[in-house]
Amino acid sequence: MLALPPISLYIHYPWCVKKCPYCDFNSHEGDPQADYIAALIRDLDCDLKYLQNRQIHSIFIGGGTPSLMSVNDAKELFKGLRQKLSIPKNIEITLEANPGTFDANKFAQFREVGINRLSIGVQSFNNKNLKFLGRIHSSEEAIQAIREAQKVGFDNINIDLMYGLKNQTTELCFEDLSCAIALQPSHISFYQLTLEANTLFAKYPPKLPAEDNIWEMGEKGAALLQNSGFEQYEISAYGKTPSQHNINYWEFGDYIGIGAGAHGKITDIKGKKVFRTLKPKSPRDYLVQFQLNDSESSVKVVDNITFEFMLNSLRLKDGFNVELFETRTGQPFQVLSSKLDKAIDLDLIEIQKKWIKPTTKGFNFLNELQEIFL
C-alpha cells in the first residue's frame, strides 16, 4: 500500500562565475538576479500543498554556485523558509560551494542562518586537472577553503572528486584521494568524469584514459576510501557521515524542488499516484512565472514507477527491503518476480529475508542491472 515517505526540499541557485566544459546542470554565467529569493519563496508557497502535514526531512541548495549567494539573500531565504515550513532542529542543510568563491566571514554567517553541511566542488587537487576541467580555483585555494570552513565550525563537509581525467594515472588519482582524506572531511563523492550531451566536452571530446585504466582508478580508489574509514553506501558516495538528503533520494522519498529548472517528486495518497514537478529552466522565465502567487508547477505522473524505484534504490550498496518497495510504489512486490529471477540468474542481485541488494557483480555493472527493470 502506498504510504507517505519523508519529504526533503531542494533549492536551485542557477548562477555561476564560469560554466565548466563538463557541466550539464542548469547553470548560467552572470550576476544573480535581484528578485530571485522572493521568487523562491513564492514558488514554495505554490508547492506547500505537497507537504501533506510533513516536516522537512533535509534541505539541499544546489546549482550553479549557491556559494555566490550574499549573506543578506541567505538570511532572507531562511527567514522565508522558516515562516512557511516545519523545519526540525539540527536537520541536514547542505550548501554546494565552489572553493573559488570562499570567504571565511561569509561562510561563518551562512552557518549562523542554519546551513550545517557544505558540499565543496573540488574535483581535483592537481592544478593541471583543474585547468582541464575549467575550474576557477587552484589546488591551494581548495585546501584553504576546506580548512577555513572547518575553522568556522563546519564539521560535516563533502568533497567532490572526479577520476578518469585527461592524462590521469592511477597514481595521480590516488594523490587526489590521499589529499582529500588528509583533510578529514565527513564525506567524499568519488565519481567518473562522463561526457554529457550539450556540454563543451561533448562537442569537443577530450582524450581520456583507456577504459581499463579508468576501471582500475575506480576499483582501487574505492578500496582506499573504505580502508580509510569512508564507507561506501551508494555508487559514488563514501561517508563517515552519510548524507540524509541523498539517502532520501535513493530510497525514493519525496522532495519539493524550487528554483529555475528544479524537479520535485511527490506521493499523492488520495490519488494513489506518484508525480514529478518541474519549474521553468530559464531564470528569466522562472522569474516571470513566479511574479504571481497562484502560479503552478508543471506536473507529470510517474508511469513506470517500478523502474524508477529500482533505478534509484539499486544505487544503494546495501539495497532495500520489500516493505520499502511496496510503500513507495503502491505495487505488490510480486510485480518484480520475473525480472528479479533474471537478475538472480545473472548473479546481479541477491535476496535474503525480504532484503534485496546488488551483488558485487551487480554493483559493478549497475547500468546492466537497472536495465532489466526497464
C-alpha positions in Angstrom: 0.0 0.0 0.0 1.2 3.5 -0.9 2.4 5.5 2.1 3.8 8.9 2.6 7.7 8.9 2.7 9.9 11.6 4.2 9.9 14.8 2.2 13.0 16.9 1.6 13.5 20.4 0.0 15.8 21.1 -3.0 16.6 24.7 -3.8 18.2 25.5 -7.2 20.5 28.6 -7.5 21.4 28.8 -11.2 24.2 31.3 -11.4 27.9 30.6 -11.6 31.1 32.5 -12.3 32.1 30.3 -15.2 30.4 27.4 -17.0 32.6 24.3 -16.8 33.1 22.3 -20.0 31.7 19.1 -18.5 28.7 20.6 -16.8 25.2 19.7 -18.0 23.4 21.3 -14.9 21.1 24.2 -15.3 23.8 26.9 -14.6 24.2 30.3 -16.1 27.2 32.7 -16.1 26.5 36.2 -14.7 25.3 38.1 -11.7 22.3 36.7 -9.6 19.1 38.5 -10.4 17.7 40.7 -7.7 14.2 39.2 -7.3 15.3 35.6 -7.2 15.0 34.9 -3.5 11.5 36.4 -3.4 10.6 34.2 -6.4 11.8 31.1 -4.5 9.5 31.9 -1.6 6.6 32.4 -3.9 7.5 29.2 -5.6 7.5 27.4 -2.3 4.1 28.9 -1.5 2.7 27.2 -4.5 4.1 23.8 -3.5 3.1 23.9 0.2 0.1 21.7 -0.6 2.5 18.8 -1.4 3.8 18.7 2.2 0.6 16.9 3.5 1.4 17.7 7.1 5.0 16.5 6.9 8.1 18.2 8.5 11.0 18.8 6.2 13.5 15.9 6.3 16.5 17.7 4.8 17.4 20.7 2.7 19.9 20.9 -0.2 20.9 24.1 -2.0 22.4 23.2 -5.4 23.4 25.0 -8.6 25.0 26.7 -10.3 27.2 28.0 -7.5 25.0 28.7 -4.4 28.1 30.0 -2.5 27.8 33.1 -4.7 24.6 34.0 -2.7 25.1 37.0 -0.5 24.6 36.8 3.3 21.6 39.1 3.1 20.0 36.8 0.5 20.7 33.8 2.6 19.1 35.4 5.6 16.0 36.4 3.5 15.8 32.9 2.1 15.9 31.1 5.5 13.5 33.7 7.1 11.0 32.8 4.4 11.6 29.0 4.7 11.0 29.1 8.5 7.8 31.1 8.1 6.4 28.5 5.6 7.8 25.2 6.8 8.2 23.0 9.8 11.9 22.5 9.9 13.1 20.3 12.8 16.2 21.4 14.7 19.5 20.1 13.5 18.3 18.5 10.3 20.9 18.3 7.5 21.0 21.6 5.5 23.6 21.5 2.7 25.0 24.2 0.5 27.1 23.5 -2.6 30.2 25.6 -2.6 32.9 26.4 -5.1 36.4 26.9 -3.5 36.9 29.9 -5.8 34.1 31.8 -4.1 35.2 31.1 -0.5 35.3 33.8 2.2 35.6 32.7 5.8 33.5 35.5 7.3 30.7 34.9 4.7 30.7 31.1 5.5 30.6 31.7 9.2 27.4 33.7 8.6 26.0 31.0 6.4 26.4 28.7 9.3 24.6 31.2 11.6 21.5 31.2 9.3 21.2 27.4 9.6 23.4 25.8 6.9 25.3 23.0 8.7 26.8 21.0 5.8 29.0 22.0 2.8 29.4 20.1 -0.4 32.6 21.5 -1.9 33.3 21.0 -5.6 37.0 20.4 -5.6 37.1 17.8 -8.4 40.9 17.5 -8.2 43.8 18.7 -6.2 46.0 18.7 -9.3 46.3 22.2 -10.9 46.7 20.8 -14.4 43.5 18.8 -14.0 41.7 21.8 -12.6 42.7 23.8 -15.7 41.5 21.0 -17.9 38.1 21.0 -16.1 37.7 24.7 -16.4 37.6 25.3 -12.6 38.2 28.8 -11.3 40.1 27.7 -8.2 43.6 26.2 -7.6 44.5 23.2 -5.5 45.9 25.6 -2.8 42.7 27.6 -2.7 40.6 24.3 -2.4 42.7 23.2 0.6 42.5 26.6 2.2 38.7 26.7 1.7 38.2 23.4 3.4 40.4 24.3 6.3 38.7 27.7 6.8 35.3 26.0 6.6 36.4 23.7 9.4 37.7 26.6 11.5 34.4 28.4 11.3 32.5 25.4 12.6 31.6 23.1 9.7 32.2 19.6 10.8 30.0 18.0 8.1 31.8 18.5 4.8 31.6 16.6 1.5 34.5 16.9 -1.0 33.6 16.2 -4.7 36.4 14.4 -6.6 36.4 13.2 -10.3 38.5 10.5 -11.8 39.1 9.3 -15.4 40.5 12.8 -16.3 42.8 13.6 -19.3 46.3 12.2 -18.7 45.3 11.0 -15.2 47.0 7.8 -14.0 46.0 5.6 -11.0 48.9 7.2 -9.1 47.6 10.7 -9.7 44.1 9.6 -8.8 45.5 8.3 -5.5 47.2 11.6 -4.9 43.8 13.4 -5.1 42.2 10.9 -2.8 45.0 11.0 -0.3 44.9 14.8 -0.2 41.1 14.7 0.4 41.4 12.0 3.1 44.1 14.0 4.9 41.7 17.0 5.2 39.4 14.8 7.3 36.0 15.6 5.7 33.0 13.6 6.8 32.1 12.5 3.2 33.7 12.1 -0.2 31.9 11.9 -3.5 34.2 10.0 -5.9 32.8 9.7 -9.4 33.9 9.2 -13.0 34.0 12.1 -15.5 31.3 11.5 -18.1 30.9 13.4 -21.3 27.3 14.6 -21.1 25.2 15.8 -24.0 25.0 19.6 -24.6 28.4 20.3 -23.0 31.6 21.7 -24.5 33.3 18.3 -23.8 30.5 16.6 -25.8 31.1 18.9 -28.7 34.9 18.7 -28.5 35.6 15.4 -26.7 38.9 15.3 -24.8 41.1 12.2 -25.0 40.6 10.3 -21.7 42.4 7.3 -20.3 41.7 3.8 -21.5 38.6 2.1 -20.0 40.8 -0.4 -18.2 42.8 2.3 -16.6 39.6 4.2 -15.5 38.2 0.9 -14.1 41.4 0.5 -12.1 41.1 4.0 -10.7 37.5 3.4 -9.6 38.2 0.0 -8.0 41.4 0.9 -6.2 40.1 4.3 -5.3 37.0 2.7 -3.7 39.3 0.4 -1.7 41.5 3.2 -0.5 38.5 5.2 0.7 36.9 2.3 2.5 40.3 1.4 4.2 40.4 5.0 5.3 37.1 4.8 7.1 34.8 6.1 4.4 32.0 3.6 4.0 30.6 3.3 0.5 26.8 3.4 0.8 25.9 4.5 -2.7 27.6 4.0 -6.1 29.7 7.2 -5.8 29.2 8.2 -2.2 31.6 7.4 0.7 30.8 8.7 4.1 31.8 8.7 7.7 28.5 10.6 7.9 26.2 9.6 5.1 24.1 12.3 3.5 20.5 12.1 4.7 19.3 14.1 1.8 20.9 11.8 -0.7 19.6 8.7 1.0 16.1 10.1 0.8 16.5 10.4 -3.0 17.9 6.9 -3.4 15.1 5.4 -1.2 12.5 7.0 -3.5 11.5 9.6 -0.9 9.6 12.7 -1.7 11.1 16.2 -2.3 9.8 19.6 -3.2 12.0 21.3 -5.9 12.0 25.1 -6.1 14.1 27.3 -8.3 14.8 27.6 -12.0 14.7 24.1 -13.6 14.1 22.4 -10.2 12.4 19.0 -10.2 10.2 17.6 -7.4 8.8 14.2 -6.6 5.6 13.9 -4.7 3.4 11.0 -3.4 -0.3 11.6 -3.6 -2.0 9.1 -1.3 -5.6 10.2 -2.1 -5.0 10.0 -5.9 -2.9 6.7 -5.4 -0.2 8.0 -7.7 3.3 9.5 -7.7 4.1 12.5 -9.8 7.0 14.8 -10.6 7.0 18.6 -10.8 9.2 20.8 -13.0 9.9 24.6 -12.9 10.9 26.7 -15.9 14.5 26.2 -16.8 15.4 29.7 -17.8 16.0 32.0 -14.8 14.2 34.8 -16.8 11.1 32.6 -17.5 11.2 31.4 -13.9 11.1 34.9 -12.5 8.2 35.9 -14.8 6.2 32.8 -13.8 6.6 33.4 -10.1 5.7 37.0 -10.0 2.2 35.7 -9.1 1.4 33.6 -6.1 -1.1 31.4 -8.0 1.4 30.0 -10.4 1.5 26.2 -10.7 4.3 23.7 -11.3 4.3 21.5 -14.4 3.2 18.1 -13.2 3.8 14.7 -14.8 2.6 11.4 -13.3 5.3 8.7 -13.0 4.1 5.9 -15.3 6.8 3.3 -14.9 7.0 3.6 -11.1 8.7 0.2 -10.5 11.5 1.1 -12.9 12.0 4.5 -11.3 12.2 2.9 -7.8 14.7 0.4 -9.0 16.7 3.0 -10.9 17.2 4.8 -7.6 17.3 2.2 -4.9 19.7 -0.2 -6.7 22.3 2.6 -6.3 22.4 1.8 -2.6 25.1 -0.7 -1.8 23.0 -2.4 0.9 19.9 -2.4 -1.2 16.3 -2.2 0.2 13.6 -4.3 1.7 10.3 -5.5 0.3 8.2 -3.1 2.5 10.1 -0.1 1.2 9.3 -1.1 -2.4 5.6 -1.6 -1.7 5.0 1.6 0.4 7.0 3.8 -2.0 5.4 2.5 -5.2 2.0 1.2 -4.1 2.7 -2.0 -6.1 2.9 -5.6 -4.7 6.4 -7.0 -4.7 5.3 -9.8 -7.0 5.3 -7.5 -10.0 9.1 -7.8 -9.9 9.2 -11.6 -9.8 10.2 -12.4 -13.3 12.8 -9.6 -13.6 14.3 -10.4 -10.2 14.6 -14.1 -11.3 16.5 -12.9 -14.4 18.8 -10.7 -12.3 19.5 -13.6 -9.9 20.3 -15.9 -12.7 22.9 -13.4 -14.0 24.3 -13.1 -10.5 23.5 -9.4 -10.4 21.2 -9.4 -7.4 20.6 -11.4 -4.2 17.6 -11.7 -1.9 17.8 -12.6 1.8 14.9 -12.5 4.2 12.9 -10.0 2.1 16.0 -7.8 1.6 17.2 -7.1 -1.9 20.7 -5.9 -2.7 23.0 -5.9 -5.7 25.8 -8.5 -5.7 29.3 -7.3 -6.1 29.0 -8.0 -9.8 25.6 -6.2 -9.9 27.1 -3.1 -8.2 30.0 -3.1 -10.7 27.6 -3.4 -13.7 24.8 -1.3 -12.3 23.6 0.0 -15.7 23.0 -3.5 -16.9 21.2 -4.4 -13.7 18.9 -1.4 -13.8 18.1 -2.0 -17.5 16.5 -5.4 -16.5 13.7 -3.5 -14.8 13.0 -1.1 -17.6 
